[in-house]
């Protein structure tokens, strides 16, 4: 059986892990500038952001895209 997930950088990575790594790397201030959603700009927290992102597909997609673009920088640290 062929491994279909080998080229998917999101395979096996939870939304919480993605968000925690992005917040650790950028901080909520920069994250809010890069992705203009309220949960990053007004009283941001991991918990409230996860709640919003789990319900809002377009916002989750933007966060996942930023994570994929940021992965090389995360791996070099």
Phi and psi restraints in degrees (value plus and minus 20) as a CYANA .aco file:
   2 UNK   PHI     -98.4   -58.4
   2 UNK   PSI     123.3   163.3
   3 UNK   PHI    -104.9   -64.9
   3 UNK   PSI      82.8   122.8
   4 UNK   PHI     -99.1   -59.1
   4 UNK   PSI     -30.3     9.7
   5 UNK   PHI    -117.9   -77.9
   5 UNK   PSI     -21.8    18.2
   6 UNK   PHI     -83.8   -43.8
   6 UNK   PSI     -46.6    -6.6
   7 UNK   PHI    -119.5   -79.5
   7 UNK   PSI     -16.5    23.5
   8 UNK   PHI    -119.2   -79.2
   8 UNK   PSI      86.7   126.7
   9 UNK   PHI     -87.9   -47.9
   9 UNK   PSI     -34.3     5.7
  10 UNK   PHI    -112.0   -72.0
  10 UNK   PSI     -28.3    11.7
  11 UNK   PHI     -82.2   -42.2
  11 UNK   PSI     104.8   144.8
  12 UNK   PHI      61.4   101.4
  12 UNK   PSI     -17.3    22.7
  13 UNK   PHI    -126.5   -86.5
  13 UNK   PSI     103.3   143.3
  14 UNK   PHI     -97.3   -57.3
  14 UNK   PSI     138.2   178.2
  15 UNK   PHI     -80.6   -40.6
  15 UNK   PSI     -57.6   -17.6
  16 UNK   PHI     -82.0   -42.0
  16 UNK   PSI     -64.4   -24.4
  17 UNK   PHI     -83.0   -43.0
  17 UNK   PSI     -63.5   -23.5
  18 UNK   PHI     -77.9   -37.9
  18 UNK   PSI     -70.2   -30.2
  19 UNK   PHI     -84.4   -44.4
  19 UNK   PSI     -63.1   -23.1
  20 UNK   PHI     -82.1   -42.1
  20 UNK   PSI     -61.0   -21.0
  21 UNK   PHI     -87.8   -47.8
  21 UNK   PSI     -60.5   -20.5
  22 UNK   PHI     -86.0   -46.0
  22 UNK   PSI     -61.3   -21.3
  23 UNK   PHI     -86.0   -46.0
  23 UNK   PSI     -60.4   -20.4
  24 UNK   PHI     -84.4   -44.4
  24 UNK   PSI     -56.7   -16.7
  25 UNK   PHI     -99.7   -59.7
  25 UNK   PSI     -67.8   -27.8
  26 UNK   PHI    -120.0   -80.0
  26 UNK   PSI     -52.5   -12.5
  27 UNK   PHI      62.7   102.7
  27 UNK   PSI     137.9   177.9
  28 UNK   PHI     -85.7   -45.7
  28 UNK   PSI     -52.9   -12.9
  29 UNK   PHI     -79.9   -39.9
  29 UNK   PSI     -71.9   -31.9
  30 UNK   PHI     -89.5   -49.5
  30 UNK   PSI     -58.7   -18.7
  31 UNK   PHI     -79.5   -39.5
  31 UNK   PSI     -60.4   -20.4
  32 UNK   PHI     -86.6   -46.6
  32 UNK   PSI     -47.8    -7.8
  33 UNK   PHI     -97.2   -57.2
  33 UNK   PSI     -58.0   -18.0
  34 UNK   PHI     -93.7   -53.7
  34 UNK   PSI     -57.8   -17.8
  35 UNK   PHI    -148.3  -108.3
  35 UNK   PSI      87.0   127.0
  36 UNK   PHI    -103.3   -63.3
  36 UNK   PSI      62.7   102.7
  37 UNK   PHI    -150.5  -110.5
  37 UNK   PSI     125.5   165.5
  38 UNK   PHI     -77.8   -37.8
  38 UNK   PSI     -56.6   -16.6
  39 UNK   PHI     -85.9   -45.9
  39 UNK   PSI     -34.9     5.1
  40 UNK   PHI    -116.1   -76.1
  40 UNK   PSI     -36.3     3.7
  41 UNK   PHI    -130.2   -90.2
  41 UNK   PSI     -45.2    -5.2
  42 UNK   PHI    -139.5   -99.5
  42 UNK   PSI      90.7   130.7
  43 UNK   PHI      29.5    69.5
  43 UNK   PSI      36.6    76.6
  44 UNK   PHI     -90.2   -50.2
  44 UNK   PSI     123.9   163.9
  45 UNK   PHI    -173.6  -133.6
  45 UNK   PSI     138.3   178.3
  46 UNK   PHI     -80.5   -40.5
  46 UNK   PSI     -66.3   -26.3
  47 UNK   PHI     -80.9   -40.9
  47 UNK   PSI     -69.8   -29.8
  48 UNK   PHI     -87.4   -47.4
  48 UNK   PSI     -55.5   -15.5
  49 UNK   PHI     -87.0   -47.0
  49 UNK   PSI     -62.4   -22.4
  50 UNK   PHI     -81.3   -41.3
  50 UNK   PSI     -63.2   -23.2
  51 UNK   PHI     -77.9   -37.9
  51 UNK   PSI     -67.4   -27.4
  52 UNK   PHI     -85.9   -45.9
  52 UNK   PSI     -67.4   -27.4
  53 UNK   PHI     -85.6   -45.6
  53 UNK   PSI     -52.3   -12.3
  54 UNK   PHI     -89.3   -49.3
  54 UNK   PSI     -44.1    -4.1
  55 UNK   PHI    -117.4   -77.4
  55 UNK   PSI     -34.4     5.6
  56 UNK   PHI    -143.3  -103.3
  56 UNK   PSI      78.9   118.9
  57 UNK   PHI     -80.1   -40.1
  57 UNK   PSI     -62.3   -22.3
  58 UNK   PHI     -84.7   -44.7
  58 UNK   PSI     -57.3   -17.3
  59 UNK   PHI     -91.5   -51.5
  59 UNK   PSI     -61.3   -21.3
  60 UNK   PHI     -80.5   -40.5
  60 UNK   PSI     -61.0   -21.0
  61 UNK   PHI     -81.6   -41.6
  61 UNK   PSI     -61.4   -21.4
  62 UNK   PHI     -83.2   -43.2
  62 UNK   PSI     -60.5   -20.5
  63 UNK   PHI     -86.3   -46.3
  63 UNK   PSI     -63.0   -23.0
  64 UNK   PHI     -84.8   -44.8
  64 UNK   PSI     -59.0   -19.0
  65 UNK   PHI     -84.5   -44.5
  65 UNK   PSI     -62.2   -22.2
  66 UNK   PHI     -83.8   -43.8
  66 UNK   PSI     -60.6   -20.6
  67 UNK   PHI     -80.3   -40.3
  67 UNK   PSI     -65.0   -25.0
  68 UNK   PHI     -82.7   -42.7
  68 UNK   PSI     -62.0   -22.0
  69 UNK   PHI     -87.5   -47.5
  69 UNK   PSI     -49.0    -9.0
  70 UNK   PHI    -108.0   -68.0
  70 UNK   PSI     -37.5     2.5
  71 UNK   PHI     -69.1   -29.1
  71 UNK   PSI     -67.0   -27.0
  72 UNK   PHI     -77.6   -37.6
  72 UNK   PSI     -57.6   -17.6
  73 UNK   PHI     -90.2   -50.2
  73 UNK   PSI     -58.1   -18.1
  74 UNK   PHI     -85.8   -45.8
  74 UNK   PSI     -59.9   -19.9
  75 UNK   PHI     -92.6   -52.6
  75 UNK   PSI     -46.5    -6.5
  76 UNK   PHI     -99.9   -59.9
  76 UNK   PSI     -35.1     4.9
